């Protein structure tokens, strides 16, 4: 089976082959792991359960979006007190705006990959039984 890279939508990650292609789940897992801090690569619970990995990637991106929004909203008030010049502050705001666009695009990609993983029959994550 060939590796098609025809996206499911414009937000489908380029490095993830489309569902139905050989090893598409493997490409999805590799892409999702790249979205997380490197230290998460050692957590086999995440790497063995693609849907759990996708959920964590979505949460990570949502937190990054919140952090960038706070940074953007507060930089005009806080950066002058740190000695940052006006032009640098405006460049920083533009940087944050671009980062928000990129993070939003990544979040949409993660949602698409998650939906595809769920449709492909990835087993749901089992809940550990709590013993009394």
ZIGIZI-V62963 format. One record per residue. RES is the residue in three letters. PHI is phi in radians with two decimals (NA if undefined). Layout:
res = (RES;RES)
phi = (PHI;PHI)
This chain:
res = (UNK;UNK;UNK;UNK;UNK;UNK;UNK;UNK;UNK;UNK;UNK;UNK;UNK;UNK;UNK;UNK;UNK;UNK;UNK;UNK;UNK;UNK;UNK;UNK;UNK;UNK;UNK;UNK;UNK;UNK;UNK;UNK;UNK;UNK;UNK;UNK;UNK;UNK;UNK;UNK;UNK;UNK;UNK;UNK;UNK;UNK;UNK;UNK;UNK;UNK;UNK;UNK;UNK;UNK;UNK;UNK;UNK;UNK;UNK;UNK;UNK;UNK;UNK;UNK;UNK;UNK;UNK;UNK;UNK;UNK;UNK;UNK;UNK;UNK;UNK;UNK;UNK;UNK;UNK;UNK;UNK;UNK;UNK;UNK;UNK;UNK;UNK;UNK;UNK;UNK;UNK;UNK;UNK;UNK;UNK;UNK;UNK;UNK;UNK;UNK;UNK;UNK;UNK;UNK;UNK;UNK;UNK;UNK;UNK;UNK;UNK;UNK;UNK;UNK;UNK;UNK;UNK;UNK;UNK;UNK;UNK;UNK;UNK;UNK;UNK;UNK;UNK;UNK;UNK;UNK;UNK;UNK)
phi = (NA;-1.38;-1.69;-1.41;-2.03;-1.21;-1.22;-1.16;-2.67;-1.09;-1.57;-1.15;-1.09;-1.05;-1.40;-1.84;-1.17;-1.33;-0.96;1.72;-1.46;-0.99;1.04;-1.11;-1.10;-1.10;-1.20;-1.16;-1.08;-1.06;-1.12;-1.09;-1.10;-1.15;-1.40;-1.76;-0.99;-0.95;-1.10;-1.30;-1.06;-1.47;-1.55;-1.12;-1.03;-1.28;-1.29;-1.53;-2.20;-0.95;-1.18;-1.14;-1.06;-1.11;-1.05;-1.18;-1.07;-1.08;-1.09;-1.05;-1.16;-1.04;-1.19;-1.11;-1.06;-1.08;-1.12;-1.16;-1.09;-1.10;-1.04;-1.17;-1.24;-1.85;-1.17;-1.17;-1.50;-1.65;-1.17;-1.05;-1.21;-1.66;1.48;-1.46;-1.29;-0.98;-1.07;-1.19;-1.10;-1.12;-1.12;-1.14;-1.09;-1.11;-1.03;-1.10;-1.09;-1.12;-1.13;-1.08;-1.08;-1.12;-1.11;-1.12;-1.12;-1.08;-1.07;-1.12;-1.09;-1.10;-1.08;-1.10;-1.13;-1.05;-1.03;-1.15;-1.09;-1.14;-1.23;-1.38;1.57;-1.04;-1.11;-1.13;-1.21;-1.36;-1.48;-1.21;-1.41;-1.60;-1.59;-1.20)
